[in-house]
Amino acid sequence: MTPHLPGKQSDGAASISRAGGAAASPEGLCLGSSQSSGRAFVAVLTPPARQGEFFGLWDLANRLAAIAGPFSYGLANWLSGGDHRLAILTTGAYFLLGLLLLAGVDAERGRRAAVGQGA
């Protein structure tokens, strides 16, 4: 048995590594920015007197996403017979779904409502 040497990959392994990096990099950038901007957006829409409730729900949603994302990736990978590209597209669909859901949110109206409830 030969030990794995980082510089001695076969062409197949190198192409998988490049493809995985090309898909994972944009998804990682989206995750980081969406988590921080999402938390700030929740803060804008939260009435000051109900911050515990709103951020508790936010935490629950994040924990659910931490379960649903890897589960759906694994399920798509399993159902497709090991097609990681399809599994990545499946998790990418969550970003599109979130974008569609948030497109109808009127942030200014939500901020006014939150400030009105806090007074």
Biopython code that builds the backbone (N, CA, C, O; Angstrom):
import numpy as np
from Bio.PDB.StructureBuilder import StructureBuilder

atoms = [
    (1, "MET", "N", (0.840, -1.173, 0.000)),
    (1, "MET", "CA", (0.000, 0.000, 0.000)),
    (1, "MET", "C", (0.889, 1.241, 0.000)),
    (1, "MET", "O", (1.813, 1.354, 0.806)),
    (2, "THR", "N", (0.607, 2.155, -0.895)),
    (2, "THR", "CA", (1.414, 3.376, -1.009)),
    (2, "THR", "C", (0.803, 4.498, -0.178)),
    (2, "THR", "O", (-0.414, 4.682, -0.170)),
    (3, "PRO", "N", (1.638, 5.234, 0.510)),
    (3, "PRO", "CA", (1.113, 6.360, 1.283)),
    (3, "PRO", "C", (0.639, 7.475, 0.346)),
    (3, "PRO", "O", (1.127, 7.610, -0.776)),
    (4, "HIS", "N", (-0.310, 8.260, 0.823)),
    (4, "HIS", "CA", (-0.815, 9.378, 0.022)),
    (4, "HIS", "C", (0.177, 10.529, 0.077)),
    (4, "HIS", "O", (0.521, 11.020, 1.152)),
    (5, "LEU", "N", (0.625, 10.946, -1.082)),
    (5, "LEU", "CA", (1.529, 12.089, -1.167)),
    (5, "LEU", "C", (0.789, 13.247, -1.831)),
    (5, "LEU", "O", (0.252, 13.078, -2.925)),
    (6, "PRO", "N", (0.748, 14.421, -1.194)),
    (6, "PRO", "CA", (-0.042, 15.530, -1.722)),
    (6, "PRO", "C", (0.304, 15.912, -3.159)),
    (6, "PRO", "O", (-0.597, 16.263, -3.921)),
    (7, "GLY", "N", (1.554, 15.858, -3.548)),
    (7, "GLY", "CA", (1.937, 16.261, -4.901)),
    (7, "GLY", "C", (1.777, 15.150, -5.929)),
    (7, "GLY", "O", (1.981, 15.398, -7.118)),
    (8, "LYS", "N", (1.428, 13.961, -5.527)),
    (8, "LYS", "CA", (1.380, 12.808, -6.419)),
    (8, "LYS", "C", (-0.048, 12.316, -6.630)),
    (8, "LYS", "O", (-0.312, 11.126, -6.454)),
    (9, "GLN", "N", (-0.965, 13.187, -6.997)),
    (9, "GLN", "CA", (-2.333, 12.771, -7.248)),
    (9, "GLN", "C", (-2.478, 12.348, -8.699)),
    (9, "GLN", "O", (-1.779, 12.839, -9.585)),
    (10, "SER", "N", (-3.399, 11.429, -8.917)),
    (10, "SER", "CA", (-3.708, 11.056, -10.291)),
    (10, "SER", "C", (-4.498, 12.195, -10.925)),
    (10, "SER", "O", (-4.976, 13.087, -10.224)),
    (11, "ASP", "N", (-4.637, 12.167, -12.245)),
    (11, "ASP", "CA", (-5.374, 13.227, -12.929)),
    (11, "ASP", "C", (-6.824, 13.284, -12.455)),
    (11, "ASP", "O", (-7.392, 14.369, -12.330)),
    (12, "GLY", "N", (-7.423, 12.130, -12.191)),
    (12, "GLY", "CA", (-8.812, 12.106, -11.744)),
    (12, "GLY", "C", (-8.991, 12.783, -10.403)),
    (12, "GLY", "O", (-9.935, 13.549, -10.213)),
    (13, "ALA", "N", (-8.097, 12.511, -9.477)),
    (13, "ALA", "CA", (-8.198, 13.109, -8.150)),
    (13, "ALA", "C", (-7.974, 14.611, -8.208)),
    (13, "ALA", "O", (-8.628, 15.368, -7.490)),
    (14, "ALA", "N", (-7.051, 15.044, -9.059)),
    (14, "ALA", "CA", (-6.792, 16.479, -9.185)),
    (14, "ALA", "C", (-7.991, 17.201, -9.782)),
    (14, "ALA", "O", (-8.314, 18.309, -9.357)),
    (15, "SER", "N", (-8.656, 16.591, -10.763)),
    (15, "SER", "CA", (-9.806, 17.264, -11.367)),
    (15, "SER", "C", (-10.977, 17.319, -10.396)),
    (15, "SER", "O", (-11.731, 18.291, -10.391)),
    (16, "ILE", "N", (-11.137, 16.285, -9.573)),
    (16, "ILE", "CA", (-12.190, 16.312, -8.558)),
    (16, "ILE", "C", (-11.885, 17.406, -7.548)),
    (16, "ILE", "O", (-12.786, 18.131, -7.128)),
    (17, "SER", "N", (-10.625, 17.531, -7.155)),
    (17, "SER", "CA", (-10.229, 18.540, -6.192)),
    (17, "SER", "C", (-10.488, 19.942, -6.737)),
    (17, "SER", "O", (-10.993, 20.800, -6.014)),
    (18, "ARG", "N", (-10.147, 20.185, -8.011)),
    (18, "ARG", "CA", (-10.393, 21.493, -8.617)),
    (18, "ARG", "C", (-11.882, 21.781, -8.713)),
    (18, "ARG", "O", (-12.315, 22.896, -8.423)),
    (19, "ALA", "N", (-12.671, 20.794, -9.115)),
    (19, "ALA", "CA", (-14.114, 20.982, -9.249)),
    (19, "ALA", "C", (-14.749, 21.238, -7.891)),
    (19, "ALA", "O", (-15.622, 22.095, -7.759)),
    (20, "GLY", "N", (-14.313, 20.499, -6.890)),
    (20, "GLY", "CA", (-14.852, 20.699, -5.547)),
    (20, "GLY", "C", (-14.515, 22.071, -5.000)),
    (20, "GLY", "O", (-15.352, 22.717, -4.369)),
    (21, "GLY", "N", (-13.286, 22.519, -5.240)),
    (21, "GLY", "CA", (-12.883, 23.853, -4.785)),
    (21, "GLY", "C", (-13.640, 24.949, -5.509)),
    (21, "GLY", "O", (-13.999, 25.965, -4.913)),
    (22, "ALA", "N", (-13.884, 24.741, -6.799)),
    (22, "ALA", "CA", (-14.617, 25.744, -7.572)),
    (22, "ALA", "C", (-16.061, 25.859, -7.106)),
    (22, "ALA", "O", (-16.645, 26.942, -7.163)),
    (23, "ALA", "N", (-16.634, 24.775, -6.652)),
    (23, "ALA", "CA", (-18.020, 24.810, -6.171)),
    (23, "ALA", "C", (-18.084, 25.261, -4.718)),
    (23, "ALA", "O", (-19.010, 25.976, -4.332)),
    (24, "ALA", "N", (-17.118, 24.854, -3.915)),
    (24, "ALA", "CA", (-17.169, 25.155, -2.488)),
    (24, "ALA", "C", (-16.817, 26.609, -2.185)),
    (24, "ALA", "O", (-17.349, 27.179, -1.233)),
    (25, "SER", "N", (-15.948, 27.209, -2.960)),
    (25, "SER", "CA", (-15.539, 28.589, -2.680)),
    (25, "SER", "C", (-16.692, 29.575, -2.761)),
    (25, "SER", "O", (-16.906, 30.324, -1.808)),
    (26, "PRO", "N", (-17.456, 29.611, -3.870)),
    (26, "PRO", "CA", (-18.593, 30.545, -3.901)),
    (26, "PRO", "C", (-19.643, 30.226, -2.833)),
    (26, "PRO", "O", (-20.244, 31.135, -2.260)),
    (27, "GLU", "N", (-19.860, 28.952, -2.569)),
    (27, "GLU", "CA", (-20.851, 28.588, -1.555)),
    (27, "GLU", "C", (-20.383, 29.033, -0.167)),
    (27, "GLU", "O", (-21.190, 29.488, 0.643)),
    (28, "GLY", "N", (-19.107, 28.907, 0.103)),
    (28, "GLY", "CA", (-18.571, 29.371, 1.385)),
    (28, "GLY", "C", (-18.675, 30.876, 1.532)),
    (28, "GLY", "O", (-18.994, 31.377, 2.611)),
    (29, "LEU", "N", (-18.408, 31.602, 0.455)),
    (29, "LEU", "CA", (-18.568, 33.057, 0.496)),
    (29, "LEU", "C", (-20.017, 33.441, 0.743)),
    (29, "LEU", "O", (-20.297, 34.369, 1.502)),
    (30, "CYS", "N", (-20.935, 32.736, 0.107)),
    (30, "CYS", "CA", (-22.365, 33.021, 0.300)),
    (30, "CYS", "C", (-22.783, 32.732, 1.735)),
    (30, "CYS", "O", (-23.547, 33.497, 2.326)),
    (31, "LEU", "N", (-22.295, 31.650, 2.292)),
    (31, "LEU", "CA", (-22.678, 31.292, 3.658)),
    (31, "LEU", "C", (-22.220, 32.332, 4.671)),
    (31, "LEU", "O", (-22.987, 32.739, 5.544)),
    (32, "GLY", "N", (-20.984, 32.754, 4.554)),
    (32, "GLY", "CA", (-20.464, 33.736, 5.500)),
    (32, "GLY", "C", (-21.200, 35.054, 5.438)),
    (32, "GLY", "O", (-21.575, 35.616, 6.467)),
    (33, "SER", "N", (-21.404, 35.544, 4.238)),
    (33, "SER", "CA", (-22.070, 36.837, 4.100)),
    (33, "SER", "C", (-23.551, 36.734, 4.421)),
    (33, "SER", "O", (-24.117, 37.674, 4.980)),
    (34, "SER", "N", (-24.193, 35.634, 4.090)),
    (34, "SER", "CA", (-25.625, 35.516, 4.371)),
    (34, "SER", "C", (-25.892, 35.374, 5.861)),
    (34, "SER", "O", (-26.908, 35.867, 6.350)),
    (35, "GLN", "N", (-25.016, 34.720, 6.586)),
    (35, "GLN", "CA", (-25.228, 34.579, 8.031)),
    (35, "GLN", "C", (-25.080, 35.919, 8.746)),
    (35, "GLN", "O", (-25.895, 36.258, 9.604)),
    (36, "SER", "N", (-24.053, 36.675, 8.399)),
    (36, "SER", "CA", (-23.860, 37.955, 9.090)),
    (36, "SER", "C", (-24.906, 38.978, 8.675)),
    (36, "SER", "O", (-25.416, 39.709, 9.524)),
    (37, "SER", "N", (-25.234, 39.046, 7.400)),
    (37, "SER", "CA", (-26.244, 40.020, 6.972)),
    (37, "SER", "C", (-27.634, 39.597, 7.444)),
    (37, "SER", "O", (-28.469, 40.450, 7.746)),
    (38, "GLY", "N", (-27.889, 38.303, 7.510)),
    (38, "GLY", "CA", (-29.170, 37.825, 8.013)),
    (38, "GLY", "C", (-29.382, 38.180, 9.470)),
    (38, "GLY", "O", (-30.481, 38.576, 9.860)),
    (39, "ARG", "N", (-28.344, 38.044, 10.277)),
    (39, "ARG", "CA", (-28.451, 38.390, 11.700)),
    (39, "ARG", "C", (-28.694, 39.892, 11.860)),
    (39, "ARG", "O", (-29.498, 40.307, 12.695)),
    (40, "ALA", "N", (-28.004, 40.698, 11.066)),
    (40, "ALA", "CA", (-28.210, 42.148, 11.124)),
    (40, "ALA", "C", (-29.633, 42.500, 10.683)),
    (40, "ALA", "O", (-30.255, 43.398, 11.249)),
    (41, "PHE", "N", (-30.142, 41.798, 9.680)),
    (41, "PHE", "CA", (-31.498, 42.051, 9.184)),
    (41, "PHE", "C", (-32.536, 41.697, 10.244)),
    (41, "PHE", "O", (-33.526, 42.409, 10.408)),
    (42, "VAL", "N", (-32.314, 40.608, 10.956)),
    (42, "VAL", "CA", (-33.216, 40.227, 12.049)),
    (42, "VAL", "C", (-33.179, 41.300, 13.136)),
    (42, "VAL", "O", (-34.217, 41.628, 13.710)),
    (43, "ALA", "N", (-32.010, 41.844, 13.422)),
    (43, "ALA", "CA", (-31.900, 42.898, 14.435)),
    (43, "ALA", "C", (-32.691, 44.135, 14.028)),
    (43, "ALA", "O", (-33.304, 44.789, 14.873)),
    (44, "VAL", "N", (-32.680, 44.459, 12.731)),
    (44, "VAL", "CA", (-33.430, 45.622, 12.242)),
    (44, "VAL", "C", (-34.932, 45.397, 12.394)),
    (44, "VAL", "O", (-35.666, 46.332, 12.713)),
    (45, "LEU", "N", (-35.391, 44.181, 12.173)),
    (45, "LEU", "CA", (-36.826, 43.876, 12.201)),
    (45, "LEU", "C", (-37.341, 43.490, 13.587)),
    (45, "LEU", "O", (-38.520, 43.167, 13.733)),
    (46, "THR", "N", (-36.485, 43.517, 14.602)),
    (46, "THR", "CA", (-36.862, 43.061, 15.936)),
    (46, "THR", "C", (-37.299, 44.211, 16.825)),
    (46, "THR", "O", (-36.554, 45.176, 16.992)),
    (47, "PRO", "N", (-38.500, 44.127, 17.401)),
    (47, "PRO", "CA", (-38.887, 45.126, 18.408)),
    (47, "PRO", "C", (-37.969, 44.993, 19.627)),
    (47, "PRO", "O", (-37.681, 43.877, 20.059)),
    (48, "PRO", "N", (-37.514, 46.100, 20.177)),
    (48, "PRO", "CA", (-36.570, 46.032, 21.301)),
    (48, "PRO", "C", (-37.062, 45.185, 22.473)),
    (48, "PRO", "O", (-36.257, 44.522, 23.127)),
    (49, "ALA", "N", (-38.345, 45.192, 22.747)),
    (49, "ALA", "CA", (-38.869, 44.443, 23.892)),
    (49, "ALA", "C", (-38.957, 42.944, 23.637)),
    (49, "ALA", "O", (-39.178, 42.173, 24.571)),
    (50, "ARG", "N", (-38.787, 42.515, 22.380)),
    (50, "ARG", "CA", (-38.948, 41.092, 22.052)),
    (50, "ARG", "C", (-37.686, 40.484, 21.432)),
    (50, "ARG", "O", (-37.768, 39.507, 20.689)),
    (51, "GLN", "N", (-36.536, 41.056, 21.736)),
    (51, "GLN", "CA", (-35.293, 40.563, 21.143)),
    (51, "GLN", "C", (-35.006, 39.112, 21.501)),
    (51, "GLN", "O", (-34.517, 38.358, 20.659)),
    (52, "GLY", "N", (-35.294, 38.713, 22.710)),
    (52, "GLY", "CA", (-35.063, 37.328, 23.128)),
    (52, "GLY", "C", (-35.849, 36.346, 22.278)),
    (52, "GLY", "O", (-35.316, 35.317, 21.861)),
    (53, "GLU", "N", (-37.120, 36.659, 22.017)),
    (53, "GLU", "CA", (-37.960, 35.784, 21.187)),
    (53, "GLU", "C", (-37.429, 35.686, 19.769)),
    (53, "GLU", "O", (-37.289, 34.593, 19.220)),
    (54, "PHE", "N", (-37.133, 36.840, 19.179)),
    (54, "PHE", "CA", (-36.717, 36.873, 17.775)),
    (54, "PHE", "C", (-35.374, 36.165, 17.574)),
    (54, "PHE", "O", (-35.209, 35.387, 16.633)),
    (55, "PHE", "N", (-34.424, 36.440, 18.459)),
    (55, "PHE", "CA", (-33.122, 35.804, 18.296)),
    (55, "PHE", "C", (-33.137, 34.342, 18.729)),
    (55, "PHE", "O", (-32.301, 33.560, 18.276)),
    (56, "GLY", "N", (-34.070, 33.961, 19.594)),
    (56, "GLY", "CA", (-34.262, 32.546, 19.902)),
    (56, "GLY", "C", (-34.763, 31.792, 18.682)),
    (56, "GLY", "O", (-34.305, 30.688, 18.386)),
    (57, "LEU", "N", (-35.726, 32.412, 17.966)),
    (57, "LEU", "CA", (-36.216, 31.815, 16.729)),
    (57, "LEU", "C", (-35.112, 31.772, 15.680)),
    (57, "LEU", "O", (-35.006, 30.803, 14.929)),
    (58, "TRP", "N", (-34.295, 32.812, 15.625)),
    (58, "TRP", "CA", (-33.167, 32.866, 14.684)),
    (58, "TRP", "C", (-32.196, 31.712, 14.971)),
    (58, "TRP", "O", (-31.724, 31.047, 14.049)),
    (59, "ASP", "N", (-31.907, 31.484, 16.247)),
    (59, "ASP", "CA", (-31.002, 30.401, 16.629)),
    (59, "ASP", "C", (-31.591, 29.039, 16.262)),
    (59, "ASP", "O", (-30.879, 28.161, 15.774)),
    (60, "LEU", "N", (-32.885, 28.869, 16.496)),
    (60, "LEU", "CA", (-33.545, 27.621, 16.128)),
    (60, "LEU", "C", (-33.469, 27.381, 14.621)),
    (60, "LEU", "O", (-33.208, 26.262, 14.180)),
    (61, "ALA", "N", (-33.699, 28.435, 13.831)),
    (61, "ALA", "CA", (-33.621, 28.306, 12.378)),
    (61, "ALA", "C", (-32.205, 27.941, 11.929)),
    (61, "ALA", "O", (-32.034, 27.139, 11.011)),
    (62, "ASN", "N", (-31.196, 28.520, 12.568)),
    (62, "ASN", "CA", (-29.813, 28.185, 12.226)),
    (62, "ASN", "C", (-29.482, 26.736, 12.570)),
    (62, "ASN", "O", (-28.788, 26.055, 11.815)),
    (63, "ARG", "N", (-29.970, 26.279, 13.690)),
    (63, "ARG", "CA", (-29.722, 24.882, 14.075)),
    (63, "ARG", "C", (-30.438, 23.913, 13.132)),
    (63, "ARG", "O", (-29.902, 22.860, 12.785)),
    (64, "LEU", "N", (-31.641, 24.277, 12.727)),
    (64, "LEU", "CA", (-32.374, 23.462, 11.762)),
    (64, "LEU", "C", (-31.641, 23.421, 10.422)),
    (64, "LEU", "O", (-31.561, 22.372, 9.783)),
    (65, "ALA", "N", (-31.113, 24.560, 10.005)),
    (65, "ALA", "CA", (-30.356, 24.611, 8.750)),
    (65, "ALA", "C", (-29.086, 23.765, 8.833)),
    (65, "ALA", "O", (-28.675, 23.158, 7.845)),
    (66, "ALA", "N", (-28.469, 23.728, 10.013)),
    (66, "ALA", "CA", (-27.257, 22.923, 10.191)),
    (66, "ALA", "C", (-27.556, 21.428, 10.095)),
    (66, "ALA", "O", (-26.658, 20.625, 9.846)),
    (67, "ILE", "N", (-28.807, 21.065, 10.291)),
    (67, "ILE", "CA", (-29.212, 19.668, 10.139)),
    (67, "ILE", "C", (-29.736, 19.408, 8.728)),
    (67, "ILE", "O", (-29.356, 18.425, 8.092)),
    (68, "ALA", "N", (-30.603, 20.285, 8.246)),
    (68, "ALA", "CA", (-31.256, 20.080, 6.949)),
    (68, "ALA", "C", (-30.271, 20.143, 5.783)),
    (68, "ALA", "O", (-30.401, 19.380, 4.826)),
    (69, "GLY", "N", (-29.292, 21.040, 5.850)),
    (69, "GLY", "CA", (-28.329, 21.176, 4.752)),
    (69, "GLY", "C", (-27.511, 19.913, 4.518)),
    (69, "GLY", "O", (-27.554, 19.353, 3.422)),
    (70, "PRO", "N", (-26.767, 19.449, 5.521)),
    (70, "PRO", "CA", (-25.997, 18.222, 5.334)),
    (70, "PRO", "C", (-26.876, 16.998, 5.053)),
    (70, "PRO", "O", (-26.486, 16.117, 4.287)),
    (71, "PHE", "N", (-28.056, 16.943, 5.670)),
    (71, "PHE", "CA", (-28.955, 15.813, 5.422)),
    (71, "PHE", "C", (-29.406, 15.794, 3.960)),
    (71, "PHE", "O", (-29.378, 14.747, 3.313)),
    (72, "SER", "N", (-29.820, 16.953, 3.442)),
    (72, "SER", "CA", (-30.276, 16.985, 2.048)),
    (72, "SER", "C", (-29.126, 16.740, 1.080)),
    (72, "SER", "O", (-29.323, 16.137, 0.025)),
    (73, "TYR", "N", (-27.915, 17.206, 1.432)),
    (73, "TYR", "CA", (-26.742, 16.925, 0.595)),
    (73, "TYR", "C", (-26.499, 15.414, 0.544)),
    (73, "TYR", "O", (-26.321, 14.840, -0.531)),
    (74, "GLY", "N", (-26.493, 14.787, 1.704)),
    (74, "GLY", "CA", (-26.269, 13.341, 1.752)),
    (74, "GLY", "C", (-27.365, 12.564, 1.054)),
    (74, "GLY", "O", (-27.089, 11.582, 0.366)),
    (75, "LEU", "N", (-28.606, 12.990, 1.223)),
    (75, "LEU", "CA", (-29.724, 12.321, 0.567)),
    (75, "LEU", "C", (-29.633, 12.457, -0.949)),
    (75, "LEU", "O", (-29.827, 11.481, -1.674)),
    (76, "ALA", "N", (-29.338, 13.666, -1.428)),
    (76, "ALA", "CA", (-29.199, 13.867, -2.881)),
    (76, "ALA", "C", (-28.025, 13.066, -3.421)),
    (76, "ALA", "O", (-28.103, 12.500, -4.511)),
    (77, "ASN", "N", (-26.949, 13.020, -2.667)),
    (77, "ASN", "CA", (-25.773, 12.250, -3.083)),
    (77, "ASN", "C", (-26.114, 10.762, -3.161)),
    (77, "ASN", "O", (-25.725, 10.079, -4.109)),
    (78, "TRP", "N", (-26.832, 10.271, -2.171)),
    (78, "TRP", "CA", (-27.208, 8.863, -2.129)),
    (78, "TRP", "C", (-28.195, 8.523, -3.249)),
    (78, "TRP", "O", (-28.022, 7.525, -3.948)),
    (79, "LEU", "N", (-29.234, 9.356, -3.419)),
    (79, "LEU", "CA", (-30.241, 9.082, -4.446)),
    (79, "LEU", "C", (-29.681, 9.177, -5.866)),
    (79, "LEU", "O", (-30.166, 8.505, -6.776)),
    (80, "SER", "N", (-28.662, 10.011, -6.048)),
    (80, "SER", "CA", (-28.084, 10.166, -7.383)),
    (80, "SER", "C", (-26.942, 9.192, -7.645)),
    (80, "SER", "O", (-26.301, 9.263, -8.693)),
    (81, "GLY", "N", (-26.683, 8.301, -6.728)),
    (81, "GLY", "CA", (-25.622, 7.320, -6.926)),
    (81, "GLY", "C", (-24.226, 7.901, -6.778)),
    (81, "GLY", "O", (-23.285, 7.420, -7.409)),
    (82, "GLY", "N", (-24.082, 8.924, -5.957)),
    (82, "GLY", "CA", (-22.762, 9.492, -5.688)),
    (82, "GLY", "C", (-22.423, 10.715, -6.517)),
    (82, "GLY", "O", (-21.251, 11.082, -6.601)),
    (83, "ASP", "N", (-23.396, 11.353, -7.129)),
    (83, "ASP", "CA", (-23.147, 12.549, -7.941)),
    (83, "ASP", "C", (-23.063, 13.775, -7.030)),
    (83, "ASP", "O", (-24.083, 14.346, -6.643)),
    (84, "HIS", "N", (-21.830, 14.171, -6.695)),
    (84, "HIS", "CA", (-21.628, 15.293, -5.782)),
    (84, "HIS", "C", (-22.057, 16.619, -6.403)),
    (84, "HIS", "O", (-22.487, 17.525, -5.690)),
    (85, "ARG", "N", (-21.946, 16.737, -7.704)),
    (85, "ARG", "CA", (-22.364, 17.984, -8.361)),
    (85, "ARG", "C", (-23.858, 18.213, -8.178)),
    (85, "ARG", "O", (-24.287, 19.332, -7.896)),
    (86, "LEU", "N", (-24.638, 17.175, -8.333)),
    (86, "LEU", "CA", (-26.078, 17.295, -8.130)),
    (86, "LEU", "C", (-26.384, 17.609, -6.670)),
    (86, "LEU", "O", (-27.293, 18.388, -6.381)),
    (87, "ALA", "N", (-25.645, 17.020, -5.764)),
    (87, "ALA", "CA", (-25.852, 17.286, -4.340)),
    (87, "ALA", "C", (-25.527, 18.742, -4.008)),
    (87, "ALA", "O", (-26.230, 19.367, -3.215)),
    (88, "ILE", "N", (-24.471, 19.282, -4.606)),
    (88, "ILE", "CA", (-24.121, 20.690, -4.392)),
    (88, "ILE", "C", (-25.205, 21.591, -4.970)),
    (88, "ILE", "O", (-25.565, 22.599, -4.362)),
    (89, "LEU", "N", (-25.726, 21.232, -6.141)),
    (89, "LEU", "CA", (-26.826, 22.016, -6.722)),
    (89, "LEU", "C", (-28.058, 21.981, -5.830)),
    (89, "LEU", "O", (-28.786, 22.969, -5.730)),
    (90, "THR", "N", (-28.290, 20.858, -5.190)),
    (90, "THR", "CA", (-29.428, 20.734, -4.278)),
    (90, "THR", "C", (-29.285, 21.705, -3.117)),
    (90, "THR", "O", (-30.243, 22.392, -2.764)),
    (91, "THR", "N", (-28.110, 21.770, -2.523)),
    (91, "THR", "CA", (-27.925, 22.712, -1.423)),
    (91, "THR", "C", (-27.912, 24.145, -1.939)),
    (91, "THR", "O", (-28.331, 25.056, -1.226)),
    (92, "GLY", "N", (-27.447, 24.361, -3.145)),
    (92, "GLY", "CA", (-27.499, 25.693, -3.745)),
    (92, "GLY", "C", (-28.923, 26.166, -3.960)),
    (92, "GLY", "O", (-29.187, 27.368, -3.972)),
    (93, "ALA", "N", (-29.841, 25.229, -4.131)),
    (93, "ALA", "CA", (-31.252, 25.587, -4.298)),
    (93, "ALA", "C", (-31.795, 26.262, -3.047)),
    (93, "ALA", "O", (-32.731, 27.056, -3.134)),
    (94, "TYR", "N", (-31.220, 25.958, -1.876)),
    (94, "TYR", "CA", (-31.650, 26.632, -0.648)),
    (94, "TYR", "C", (-31.380, 28.137, -0.737)),
    (94, "TYR", "O", (-32.186, 28.942, -0.269)),
    (95, "PHE", "N", (-30.258, 28.512, -1.331)),
    (95, "PHE", "CA", (-29.943, 29.938, -1.485)),
    (95, "PHE", "C", (-30.973, 30.614, -2.383)),
    (95, "PHE", "O", (-31.440, 31.713, -2.085)),
    (96, "LEU", "N", (-31.322, 29.955, -3.479)),
    (96, "LEU", "CA", (-32.317, 30.533, -4.390)),
    (96, "LEU", "C", (-33.687, 30.620, -3.733)),
    (96, "LEU", "O", (-34.394, 31.612, -3.911)),
    (97, "LEU", "N", (-34.066, 29.609, -2.986)),
    (97, "LEU", "CA", (-35.338, 29.628, -2.272)),
    (97, "LEU", "C", (-35.369, 30.769, -1.253)),
    (97, "LEU", "O", (-36.369, 31.478, -1.137)),
    (98, "GLY", "N", (-34.283, 30.938, -0.527)),
    (98, "GLY", "CA", (-34.201, 32.041, 0.433)),
    (98, "GLY", "C", (-34.285, 33.394, -0.241)),
    (98, "GLY", "O", (-34.932, 34.309, 0.268)),
    (99, "LEU", "N", (-33.633, 33.523, -1.386)),
    (99, "LEU", "CA", (-33.688, 34.776, -2.141)),
    (99, "LEU", "C", (-35.109, 35.080, -2.593)),
    (99, "LEU", "O", (-35.563, 36.221, -2.509)),
    (100, "LEU", "N", (-35.805, 34.063, -3.069)),
    (100, "LEU", "CA", (-37.196, 34.256, -3.496)),
    (100, "LEU", "C", (-38.104, 34.626, -2.325)),
    (100, "LEU", "O", (-38.975, 35.486, -2.453)),
    (101, "LEU", "N", (-37.896, 33.976, -1.190)),
    (101, "LEU", "CA", (-38.714, 34.274, -0.015)),
    (101, "LEU", "C", (-38.464, 35.690, 0.510)),
    (101, "LEU", "O", (-39.398, 36.375, 0.925)),
    (102, "LEU", "N", (-37.219, 36.120, 0.490)),
    (102, "LEU", "CA", (-36.886, 37.441, 1.016)),
    (102, "LEU", "C", (-37.160, 38.571, 0.032)),
    (102, "LEU", "O", (-37.152, 39.740, 0.416)),
    (103, "ALA", "N", (-37.402, 38.237, -1.224)),
    (103, "ALA", "CA", (-37.659, 39.278, -2.223)),
    (103, "ALA", "C", (-38.929, 40.066, -1.900)),
    (103, "ALA", "O", (-39.027, 41.242, -2.249)),
    (104, "GLY", "N", (-39.882, 39.447, -1.252)),
    (104, "GLY", "CA", (-41.131, 40.120, -0.929)),
    (104, "GLY", "C", (-41.139, 40.839, 0.407)),
    (104, "GLY", "O", (-42.163, 41.408, 0.787)),
    (105, "VAL", "N", (-40.031, 40.831, 1.128)),
    (105, "VAL", "CA", (-39.982, 41.463, 2.444)),
    (105, "VAL", "C", (-39.711, 42.960, 2.282)),
    (105, "VAL", "O", (-38.741, 43.360, 1.639)),
    (106, "ASP", "N", (-40.569, 43.767, 2.866)),
    (106, "ASP", "CA", (-40.394, 45.220, 2.865)),
    (106, "ASP", "C", (-39.651, 45.595, 4.150)),
    (106, "ASP", "O", (-40.255, 45.705, 5.217)),
    (107, "ALA", "N", (-38.338, 45.788, 4.035)),
    (107, "ALA", "CA", (-37.501, 46.022, 5.207)),
    (107, "ALA", "C", (-37.869, 47.322, 5.916)),
    (107, "ALA", "O", (-37.879, 47.374, 7.145)),
    (108, "GLU", "N", (-38.165, 48.351, 5.166)),
    (108, "GLU", "CA", (-38.505, 49.631, 5.778)),
    (108, "GLU", "C", (-39.807, 49.535, 6.573)),
    (108, "GLU", "O", (-39.907, 50.075, 7.675)),
    (109, "ARG", "N", (-40.786, 48.859, 6.024)),
    (109, "ARG", "CA", (-42.056, 48.663, 6.724)),
    (109, "ARG", "C", (-41.838, 47.834, 8.003)),
    (109, "ARG", "O", (-42.422, 48.130, 9.045)),
    (110, "GLY", "N", (-40.996, 46.800, 7.913)),
    (110, "GLY", "CA", (-40.688, 45.982, 9.075)),
    (110, "GLY", "C", (-39.960, 46.762, 10.151)),
    (110, "GLY", "O", (-40.226, 46.579, 11.339)),
    (111, "ARG", "N", (-39.041, 47.632, 9.745)),
    (111, "ARG", "CA", (-38.316, 48.455, 10.715)),
    (111, "ARG", "C", (-39.270, 49.407, 11.425)),
    (111, "ARG", "O", (-39.198, 49.572, 12.643)),
    (112, "ARG", "N", (-40.174, 50.040, 10.654)),
    (112, "ARG", "CA", (-41.153, 50.950, 11.262)),
    (112, "ARG", "C", (-42.052, 50.204, 12.250)),
    (112, "ARG", "O", (-42.361, 50.715, 13.326)),
    (113, "ALA", "N", (-42.468, 48.996, 11.877)),
    (113, "ALA", "CA", (-43.319, 48.190, 12.774)),
    (113, "ALA", "C", (-42.558, 47.817, 14.038)),
    (113, "ALA", "O", (-43.124, 47.858, 15.131)),
    (114, "ALA", "N", (-41.291, 47.455, 13.909)),
    (114, "ALA", "CA", (-40.482, 47.084, 15.074)),
    (114, "ALA", "C", (-40.291, 48.278, 15.998)),
    (114, "ALA", "O", (-40.393, 48.142, 17.217)),
    (115, "VAL", "N", (-40.014, 49.443, 15.427)),
    (115, "VAL", "CA", (-39.826, 50.647, 16.245)),
    (115, "VAL", "C", (-41.133, 51.038, 16.909)),
    (115, "VAL", "O", (-41.139, 51.492, 18.053)),
    (116, "GLY", "N", (-42.245, 50.864, 16.196)),
    (116, "GLY", "CA", (-43.557, 51.193, 16.746)),
    (116, "GLY", "C", (-43.936, 50.306, 17.909)),
    (116, "GLY", "O", (-44.586, 50.766, 18.849)),
    (117, "GLN", "N", (-43.543, 49.036, 17.868)),
    (117, "GLN", "CA", (-43.855, 48.108, 18.970)),
    (117, "GLN", "C", (-42.943, 48.332, 20.166)),
    (117, "GLN", "O", (-43.301, 48.014, 21.301)),
    (118, "GLY", "N", (-41.769, 48.879, 19.904)),
    (118, "GLY", "CA", (-40.806, 49.081, 20.991)),
    (118, "GLY", "C", (-41.120, 50.297, 21.838)),
    (118, "GLY", "O", (-40.606, 50.431, 22.949)),
    (119, "ALA", "N", (-41.958, 51.185, 21.325)),
    (119, "ALA", "CA", (-42.241, 52.430, 22.047)),
    (119, "ALA", "C", (-43.250, 52.245, 23.147)),
    (119, "ALA", "O", (-43.589, 53.204, 23.841)),
]
sb = StructureBuilder()
sb.init_structure("model")
sb.init_model(0)
sb.init_chain("A")
sb.init_seg("    ")
for serial, (resi, resn, name, xyz) in enumerate(atoms, 1):
    if name == "N":
        sb.init_residue(resn, " ", resi, " ")
    sb.init_atom(name, np.array(xyz, "f"), 0.0, 1.0, " ", f" {name:<3s}", serial, name[0])
structure = sb.get_structure()
